[in-house]
Amino acid sequence: MSGVLSTVTCGLVMGSKQHTVLSAATRTQAGAVWEVVGFILESLIFVLIGLSLRGVLTRLGGSWHAIESLMPAALATIAAVILSRFLWIIPATYLPRALSPSLRRVDPYPPFSIPVVMSWAGMRGVVSLAAALALPQDFPGRDFILATTFAVILVTVLVQGATLGPLIGRYGLRDSR
């Protein structure tokens, strides 16, 4: 009926049976293979957007003035994407503990630095890009959506990615394993 539903069903069945059907060595090798496959597929998605970006920018006007006119909307989208993660993670971290004393006893309030770093670590990537590329060619505003998605990914990966390490160092966080 559906390739997507078939794939999800297969994944669920294999996930529930993998410990009895596959040996530990096979599962380890499969994990390594899937990491490489995932890396290659993500790389191909970024190559696709790179190849399609010139056409998108040309259809949006092609000149710097046309692109410059899209900047306020793109910057507003970038700000909304980054701020919405803060507005979700910080209350989701503290509100359940504030409302449930039993949860607070088992899992006390974490330091504020942890939800801040988790919020800042919300870089966008392949899923956002795949969703934008999946829009039909004749979808109204598709080129603007693609350009804005690319801008969001570019800013979150470059700015947030480049500053995540120093932010973690500033708060003195370390691996707790």
QUIMO-V44249 format. One record per pair of residues at least 24 apart in sequence whose ideal C-beta (glycine too) atoms are under 10 Angstrom apart, sorted by the first residue. I is the first residue (numbers start at 0). J is the second residue. Records with the same first field share a line. If there is no record, write none. Layout:
BEGIN
I->J / J
END
This chain:
BEGIN
37->125
40->125 / 129
41->124 / 125 / 126 / 128 / 129
42->125
43->125
44->124 / 125 / 126 / 128 / 129 / 132
45->124 / 125 / 128 / 149 / 152 / 156
47->128 / 129 / 132
48->125 / 128 / 129 / 131 / 132 / 145 / 146 / 148 / 149 / 152
49->149
51->132 / 142 / 145 / 149
52->142 / 145 / 146 / 149
54->142 / 145
55->141 / 142 / 143 / 144 / 145 / 146 / 148 / 149
56->142 / 145 / 146 / 149
57->142
58->141 / 142 / 143 / 145 / 146
59->142 / 143 / 145 / 146
60->142
66->146
69->142 / 143 / 146 / 147 / 150
70->150
72->143 / 146 / 147 / 150
73->143 / 146 / 147 / 148 / 149 / 150 / 151 / 153 / 154
74->147 / 150 / 151 / 154
75->147
76->143 / 144 / 147 / 148 / 150 / 151 / 154
77->123 / 147 / 150 / 151 / 152 / 153 / 154 / 155 / 158
78->154
79->151
80->121 / 123 / 127 / 147 / 148 / 151 / 152 / 154 / 155
81->118 / 119 / 121 / 122 / 123 / 151 / 154 / 155 / 158 / 159
82->118
83->118 / 121
84->114 / 117 / 118 / 119 / 120 / 121 / 122 / 123 / 155 / 159
85->114 / 115 / 117 / 118 / 119 / 121
86->118
87->114 / 118 / 121
88->113 / 114 / 115 / 116 / 117 / 118 / 119 / 120 / 121
89->114 / 115 / 117 / 118
90->114
91->117
92->117 / 118
110->170 / 171 / 172
111->170
112->166 / 167 / 169 / 170 / 171 / 172
113->170 / 172
115->166 / 170 / 172
116->163 / 166 / 167 / 169 / 170 / 172
118->159
119->155 / 158 / 159 / 160 / 162 / 163 / 166 / 167
120->155 / 159 / 160 / 163 / 166 / 167
121->155 / 159
122->151 / 152 / 154 / 155 / 156 / 157 / 158 / 159 / 160 / 163
123->148 / 151 / 152 / 153 / 154 / 155 / 156 / 159
124->151 / 152 / 155 / 156 / 160
125->152
127->151 / 152 / 155
128->152
END
